[in-house]
């Protein structure tokens, strides 16, 4: 840990011990994506506490640059929620306050979303904790399952079973397709495709994010699985050009048997197709008993230079209370970030939602300082690899090209 970071941690501890003489006025920055949850949480906090928070919602594409500029200028917010994939970069740049000692006082620290905690850790110190969560799961249309002679109470548990189910549903004709994914969006395919690699025991990056591992046999196996779905005609032809805007609209049509998504998908489907019978199961590998999930969402941190660090920490602790995790999150169909609260009175009423909530415990997220360039960019090597392998059928060439580009991007960051 650098001298600057140690000083920041010491100052925070001092503030936490000395307390505050009067009610604090805090600012919190959050990505616009978290609006529904952030507004609800901040409102509940303000109604119950003398210390108040002013919430500023920042457009997603502006967030990273705006935060960096504010911290450099010495005028950061007191709290901020960050897309968890960017936390390692913020921590490495010494833009976050060290929360390690405070976090260790939480009796449920080992019950917080493990992937959020992992991405909040840099050089064995913890700089961010879970704020909001998402988890990718495999979803299916129960009505189409029944029409195809499939048991909606026994969803696919292997790639072979997914393929078989997709082919039976496609055989129904009348514009029905067995499987769907929007093939022209990077972020969503990272969210839904990588768990297939992880479930098979592989990965695309080393644990510290410094080495590309696309030559792992699990990568080729997962790409061949998707290629087989496409080659068999079980995926609608429009998928090749579809962007994220079709993620929910296409399953909502009732013409798709299987697709992958998160809690946000379930919420969207409830709005667009309230009568659609949606089931969910964990995203499988190629062998029964294997499964994984992508842990998405935001982490919460105290920026370096926060003037209300003590109260900011009190807010973070409060968000983990059952009052927030169950009565605000679960009640409104958001996923709790505490794995011990995944099963609750609200999630148990919605089996598909409960699958997503329970997937958090096993969710994973790539740890990378160049996440956007590798995975999120529409011009990045991950999407190019997926498209070349699945739609063009060149799995070996796609992997070779992507491995080379991953290595170049990672080396440029050293």
C-alpha positions as CSV (number, residue, x, y, z in Angstrom):
1,X,0.0,0.0,0.0
2,X,1.4,3.4,-1.0
3,X,2.2,6.2,1.5
4,X,-0.7,8.3,0.1
5,X,-3.2,5.4,0.6
6,X,-1.9,4.8,4.2
7,X,-2.4,8.4,5.0
8,X,-6.0,8.3,3.6
9,X,-6.8,5.2,5.6
10,X,-5.4,6.8,8.7
11,X,-7.4,10.0,8.2
12,X,-10.6,7.9,7.7
13,X,-9.9,6.0,11.0
14,X,-9.4,9.3,12.8
15,X,-12.7,10.7,11.5
16,X,-14.5,7.5,12.4
17,X,-13.2,7.7,16.0
18,X,-13.8,11.4,16.6
19,X,-17.4,11.5,15.3
20,X,-19.3,14.6,14.1
21,X,-20.8,17.4,16.1
22,X,-23.7,18.1,13.7
23,X,-25.8,16.5,11.0
24,X,-23.8,15.8,7.9
25,X,-24.7,16.8,4.4
26,X,-23.3,14.2,1.9
27,X,-23.2,13.9,-1.8
28,X,-23.5,10.6,-3.6
29,X,-22.8,9.9,-7.2
30,X,-24.3,6.9,-8.9
31,X,-24.6,5.6,-12.4
32,X,-27.9,6.3,-14.1
33,X,-28.4,2.6,-14.4
34,X,-28.9,2.3,-10.7
35,X,-31.6,5.0,-10.6
36,X,-34.5,3.0,-9.4
37,X,-32.5,1.4,-6.5
38,X,-30.4,4.4,-5.6
39,X,-33.4,6.7,-5.4
40,X,-35.3,4.3,-3.1
41,X,-32.3,3.7,-0.8
42,X,-31.3,7.3,-0.5
43,X,-34.9,8.3,0.2
44,X,-35.2,5.7,2.9
45,X,-31.9,6.8,4.5
46,X,-32.9,10.5,4.4
47,X,-36.3,9.7,6.0
48,X,-34.7,7.8,8.9
49,X,-31.5,9.8,9.6
50,X,-30.5,13.4,10.5
51,X,-27.6,13.1,8.2
52,X,-28.8,13.7,4.6
53,X,-27.6,12.5,1.2
54,X,-28.0,14.4,-2.1
55,X,-28.0,11.9,-4.9
56,X,-26.6,12.8,-8.3
57,X,-27.2,10.4,-11.1
58,X,-24.4,10.4,-13.7
59,X,-24.9,9.0,-17.3
60,X,-23.0,5.7,-17.5
61,X,-20.7,6.7,-20.3
62,X,-19.6,9.9,-18.4
63,X,-19.2,8.3,-14.9
64,X,-15.5,7.1,-14.9
65,X,-14.1,10.3,-16.4
66,X,-16.2,12.6,-14.2
67,X,-15.2,10.8,-11.0
68,X,-11.5,10.8,-11.9
69,X,-11.6,14.6,-12.7
70,X,-13.4,15.4,-9.4
71,X,-11.0,13.4,-7.3
72,X,-8.0,14.9,-9.0
73,X,-9.5,18.4,-8.4
74,X,-10.0,17.7,-4.7
75,X,-13.8,17.9,-5.0
76,X,-15.1,14.3,-5.0
77,X,-18.5,13.2,-3.8
78,X,-18.6,11.6,-0.3
79,X,-19.9,8.3,-1.7
80,X,-20.2,6.7,-5.1
81,X,-21.4,3.5,-6.6
82,X,-19.3,2.2,-9.4
83,X,-19.8,-0.5,-12.0
84,X,-17.9,-3.3,-10.2
85,X,-15.8,-4.1,-13.3
86,X,-14.1,-0.6,-13.0
87,X,-13.2,-0.9,-9.3
88,X,-9.8,-2.4,-9.8
89,X,-8.7,0.6,-11.9
90,X,-10.0,3.1,-9.4
91,X,-8.2,1.3,-6.6
92,X,-4.9,1.0,-8.5
93,X,-5.1,4.7,-9.2
94,X,-5.4,5.4,-5.5
95,X,-8.7,7.2,-5.9
96,X,-10.5,5.2,-3.2
97,X,-10.4,5.1,0.6
98,X,-9.1,2.0,2.2
99,X,-12.1,0.3,3.9
100,X,-10.3,-2.9,5.0
101,X,-10.3,-2.3,8.8
102,X,-13.9,-1.1,8.8
103,X,-15.1,-4.0,6.6
104,X,-13.6,-6.5,8.9
105,X,-15.9,-5.4,11.6
106,X,-18.9,-6.5,9.6
107,X,-20.2,-9.9,11.0
108,X,-21.5,-10.8,7.6
109,X,-18.5,-9.9,5.5
110,X,-18.1,-13.5,4.3
111,X,-21.8,-13.4,3.2
112,X,-21.4,-10.4,0.9
113,X,-21.3,-11.1,-2.9
114,X,-17.9,-12.7,-3.2
115,X,-17.2,-11.4,-6.7
116,X,-17.9,-7.8,-5.6
117,X,-15.5,-8.2,-2.7
118,X,-12.8,-9.8,-4.9
119,X,-13.0,-6.9,-7.4
120,X,-12.9,-4.4,-4.5
121,X,-9.6,-5.9,-3.4
122,X,-6.2,-4.5,-4.6
123,X,-2.9,-5.5,-3.1
124,X,-4.7,-7.3,-0.3
125,X,-6.6,-4.2,0.8
126,X,-10.3,-3.7,0.4
127,X,-11.5,-0.4,-1.3
128,X,-15.1,-1.1,-2.3
129,X,-18.0,-3.3,-1.2
130,X,-21.2,-4.6,-2.8
131,X,-24.0,-2.1,-3.5
132,X,-26.3,-3.6,-6.1
133,X,-26.2,-7.0,-7.8
134,X,-27.1,-8.8,-10.9
135,X,-26.6,-12.4,-11.9
136,X,-27.0,-14.2,-15.2
137,X,-29.2,-17.3,-15.4
138,X,-30.7,-19.4,-18.1
139,X,-34.4,-18.6,-18.7
140,X,-37.0,-20.5,-20.7
141,X,-40.6,-20.1,-21.9
142,X,-42.7,-22.7,-20.0
143,X,-45.5,-22.7,-22.5
144,X,-43.2,-23.5,-25.4
145,X,-41.6,-26.2,-23.4
146,X,-44.9,-27.9,-22.9
147,X,-45.9,-27.5,-26.5
148,X,-42.6,-29.2,-27.5
149,X,-43.1,-32.1,-25.1
150,X,-40.5,-30.8,-22.7
151,X,-40.9,-30.8,-18.9
152,X,-40.9,-27.1,-17.6
153,X,-40.1,-28.5,-14.2
154,X,-36.9,-30.1,-15.5
155,X,-35.0,-27.5,-17.5
156,X,-31.7,-28.3,-19.3
157,X,-28.7,-29.0,-17.1
158,X,-26.1,-29.5,-19.8
159,X,-25.2,-28.1,-23.2
160,X,-26.5,-31.2,-24.9
161,X,-29.8,-30.8,-23.1
162,X,-30.0,-27.1,-24.2
163,X,-29.3,-28.2,-27.8
164,X,-31.9,-30.9,-27.7
165,X,-34.6,-28.6,-26.2
166,X,-33.8,-25.8,-28.7
167,X,-34.2,-28.2,-31.6
168,X,-37.5,-29.5,-30.4
169,X,-38.9,-26.0,-29.9
170,X,-37.6,-24.9,-33.3
171,X,-39.4,-27.9,-34.8
172,X,-42.7,-26.4,-33.7
173,X,-42.4,-24.0,-36.6
174,X,-44.7,-21.0,-36.8
175,X,-41.7,-18.6,-36.2
176,X,-40.6,-20.3,-33.0
177,X,-36.9,-20.6,-32.2
178,X,-35.3,-22.7,-29.5
179,X,-32.5,-20.3,-28.4
180,X,-31.9,-16.6,-28.6
181,X,-29.0,-14.2,-27.9
182,X,-28.4,-10.7,-29.4
183,X,-25.2,-11.2,-31.4
184,X,-24.2,-7.6,-31.8
185,X,-23.7,-6.4,-28.3
186,X,-20.6,-7.0,-26.3
187,X,-21.6,-6.3,-22.6
188,X,-24.6,-8.6,-22.6
189,X,-22.8,-11.5,-24.2
190,X,-20.0,-11.2,-21.7
191,X,-22.7,-11.4,-19.0
192,X,-24.3,-14.4,-20.4
193,X,-21.6,-16.3,-22.3
194,X,-18.6,-16.3,-19.9
195,X,-20.5,-18.4,-17.3
196,X,-20.4,-21.3,-19.8
197,X,-16.6,-21.1,-19.9
198,X,-16.4,-20.9,-16.1
199,X,-18.9,-23.7,-15.6
200,X,-16.6,-26.0,-17.7
201,X,-13.6,-25.0,-15.5
202,X,-11.9,-22.5,-17.8
203,X,-11.4,-18.8,-18.0
204,X,-10.4,-16.0,-20.4
205,X,-8.0,-14.2,-18.0
206,X,-5.7,-15.2,-15.2
207,X,-7.0,-14.4,-11.7
208,X,-5.1,-11.1,-11.5
209,X,-6.1,-10.1,-15.0
210,X,-2.6,-9.8,-16.3
211,X,-2.6,-12.8,-18.7
212,X,-5.0,-13.8,-21.5
213,X,-6.0,-17.4,-21.4
214,X,-8.3,-17.8,-24.4
215,X,-6.4,-20.9,-25.5
216,X,-8.0,-22.7,-22.5
217,X,-10.0,-25.6,-24.1
218,X,-13.1,-24.5,-22.2
219,X,-13.2,-21.4,-24.4
220,X,-13.3,-23.4,-27.7
221,X,-15.8,-25.8,-26.1
222,X,-18.2,-23.0,-25.2
223,X,-17.9,-21.3,-28.6
224,X,-18.6,-24.6,-30.3
225,X,-21.7,-25.0,-28.2
226,X,-23.1,-21.7,-29.4
227,X,-21.9,-22.4,-33.0
228,X,-23.9,-25.7,-32.9
229,X,-27.0,-23.8,-31.8
230,X,-26.6,-21.3,-34.7
231,X,-25.7,-24.0,-37.3
232,X,-28.8,-26.0,-36.4
233,X,-31.0,-23.1,-37.1
234,X,-32.3,-22.9,-33.6
235,X,-31.4,-19.2,-33.3
236,X,-33.4,-16.6,-35.2
237,X,-31.4,-15.1,-38.2
238,X,-32.0,-11.6,-36.8
239,X,-29.8,-12.4,-33.8
240,X,-26.6,-11.8,-35.9
241,X,-27.4,-8.1,-36.1
242,X,-29.4,-7.6,-32.9
243,X,-28.2,-5.2,-30.3
244,X,-29.0,-4.9,-26.6
245,X,-32.4,-3.3,-27.4
246,X,-33.7,-6.7,-28.4
247,X,-32.5,-8.5,-25.2
248,X,-36.0,-8.4,-23.6
249,X,-38.2,-7.6,-26.6
250,X,-37.4,-10.8,-28.4
251,X,-38.2,-13.2,-25.6
252,X,-41.3,-11.1,-24.8
253,X,-42.7,-12.1,-28.2
254,X,-43.3,-15.6,-26.8
255,X,-41.5,-17.1,-29.8
256,X,-38.2,-18.0,-28.1
257,X,-37.7,-21.2,-26.0
258,X,-34.4,-20.4,-24.1
259,X,-32.3,-17.3,-23.5
260,X,-30.0,-15.9,-20.8
261,X,-30.5,-12.8,-18.8
262,X,-30.6,-11.4,-15.2
263,X,-33.1,-10.0,-12.8
264,X,-33.4,-7.0,-15.0
265,X,-34.7,-9.3,-17.8
266,X,-37.4,-10.7,-15.5
267,X,-38.5,-7.1,-14.6
268,X,-38.6,-6.2,-18.3
269,X,-40.5,-9.2,-19.2
270,X,-43.1,-8.6,-16.5
271,X,-43.7,-5.2,-18.0
272,X,-43.7,-6.2,-21.7
273,X,-45.3,-9.6,-21.4
274,X,-47.0,-10.0,-18.1
275,X,-48.6,-13.3,-19.1
276,X,-45.4,-15.0,-20.3
277,X,-44.6,-18.0,-18.1
278,X,-40.8,-17.7,-17.4
279,X,-38.7,-20.3,-15.8
280,X,-35.1,-20.0,-14.8
281,X,-32.2,-22.3,-14.0
282,X,-28.5,-21.9,-13.5
283,X,-26.3,-21.5,-16.6
284,X,-24.9,-25.0,-17.2
285,X,-21.6,-26.4,-18.4
286,X,-21.3,-29.5,-20.6
287,X,-21.6,-31.9,-17.7
288,X,-24.5,-32.2,-15.2
289,X,-23.8,-30.4,-11.9
290,X,-21.6,-27.7,-13.5
291,X,-22.9,-24.2,-13.5
292,X,-21.8,-20.6,-13.1
293,X,-23.1,-17.0,-13.2
294,X,-21.7,-13.6,-14.0
295,X,-21.9,-11.3,-11.0
296,X,-22.8,-7.9,-12.2
297,X,-24.0,-4.7,-10.6
298,X,-22.3,-1.9,-8.7
299,X,-19.9,-1.6,-5.8
300,X,-19.9,1.3,-3.3
301,X,-16.8,3.2,-2.3
302,X,-15.7,6.3,-0.4
303,X,-13.6,8.4,-2.8
304,X,-10.3,9.7,-1.6
305,X,-10.8,13.2,-0.2
306,X,-14.4,12.6,1.0
307,X,-15.2,15.1,3.7
308,X,-17.9,12.9,5.3
309,X,-16.1,9.6,5.5
310,X,-17.5,8.6,8.9
311,X,-21.1,9.1,7.9
312,X,-20.5,7.6,4.5
313,X,-19.3,4.4,6.2
314,X,-22.5,4.5,8.4
315,X,-24.5,4.6,5.2
316,X,-22.6,1.6,3.7
317,X,-23.2,-0.4,6.8
318,X,-26.9,0.5,6.8
319,X,-27.4,-0.7,3.3
320,X,-26.6,-4.2,4.4
321,X,-29.4,-4.3,7.0
322,X,-32.4,-6.6,6.4
323,X,-34.5,-3.4,6.2
324,X,-32.7,-2.5,3.0
325,X,-31.7,-5.9,1.6
326,X,-35.2,-7.4,2.0
327,X,-37.7,-4.5,2.4
328,X,-36.2,-2.3,-0.3
329,X,-34.3,-4.6,-2.6
330,X,-36.1,-7.9,-2.6
331,X,-39.5,-6.3,-2.3
332,X,-38.8,-4.4,-5.5
333,X,-37.3,-7.4,-7.3
334,X,-33.6,-6.3,-6.9
335,X,-31.1,-8.9,-5.8
336,X,-29.8,-8.7,-2.3
337,X,-26.0,-8.5,-2.1
338,X,-26.0,-10.6,1.1
339,X,-26.0,-14.2,0.1
340,X,-27.6,-15.2,3.5
341,X,-30.6,-13.1,2.6
342,X,-31.1,-14.4,-0.9
343,X,-34.0,-16.6,0.2
344,X,-36.6,-14.3,1.8
345,X,-40.4,-13.8,1.8
346,X,-40.4,-12.0,-1.5
347,X,-37.9,-14.1,-3.5
348,X,-39.6,-17.4,-2.5
349,X,-42.8,-16.2,-4.2
350,X,-41.0,-16.0,-7.6
351,X,-38.9,-19.1,-8.4
352,X,-37.1,-17.5,-11.4
353,X,-36.1,-14.5,-9.3
354,X,-34.9,-16.8,-6.5
355,X,-32.6,-18.6,-8.9
356,X,-30.9,-15.3,-9.8
357,X,-30.7,-14.3,-6.2
358,X,-29.0,-17.6,-5.2
359,X,-26.6,-17.4,-8.2
360,X,-24.9,-14.4,-6.5
361,X,-23.1,-16.8,-4.1
362,X,-21.3,-18.5,-7.0
363,X,-21.1,-15.5,-9.4
364,X,-17.9,-14.5,-11.0
365,X,-16.5,-11.4,-12.7
366,X,-13.3,-10.9,-14.7
367,X,-10.7,-8.9,-12.8
368,X,-9.1,-6.5,-15.2
369,X,-7.6,-3.0,-15.4
370,X,-8.6,-2.8,-19.1
371,X,-12.0,-4.4,-18.9
372,X,-13.7,-2.0,-21.3
373,X,-11.1,-2.4,-24.0
374,X,-11.1,-6.2,-23.7
375,X,-14.8,-7.0,-23.1
376,X,-17.2,-4.1,-23.2
377,X,-16.2,-2.2,-26.3
378,X,-18.3,-2.9,-29.4
379,X,-15.0,-2.9,-31.3
380,X,-13.2,-5.0,-28.8
381,X,-11.7,-8.5,-29.3
382,X,-14.3,-10.4,-27.2
383,X,-17.3,-9.6,-29.4
384,X,-15.2,-10.1,-32.5
385,X,-14.3,-13.5,-31.3
386,X,-17.8,-14.5,-30.5
387,X,-19.2,-13.3,-33.9
388,X,-16.4,-14.9,-35.9
389,X,-16.7,-18.2,-34.1
390,X,-20.5,-18.5,-33.9
391,X,-21.7,-16.9,-37.1
392,X,-18.7,-17.6,-39.4
393,X,-17.8,-21.0,-37.9
394,X,-14.1,-20.3,-37.5
395,X,-13.6,-21.2,-33.9
396,X,-9.8,-21.7,-34.0
397,X,-9.2,-18.6,-36.0
398,X,-11.4,-16.5,-33.7
399,X,-9.6,-17.7,-30.6
400,X,-6.1,-17.1,-32.2
401,X,-7.1,-13.5,-33.2
402,X,-8.7,-12.7,-29.8
403,X,-5.7,-14.1,-27.8
404,X,-3.3,-11.9,-29.8
405,X,-5.5,-8.8,-29.3
406,X,-6.0,-9.5,-25.6
407,X,-2.2,-9.7,-25.1
408,X,-1.6,-6.5,-27.0
409,X,-4.2,-4.6,-24.9
410,X,-2.9,-6.0,-21.6
411,X,0.7,-5.3,-22.5
412,X,-0.1,-1.7,-23.4
413,X,-1.4,-1.2,-19.9
414,X,1.7,-2.4,-18.1
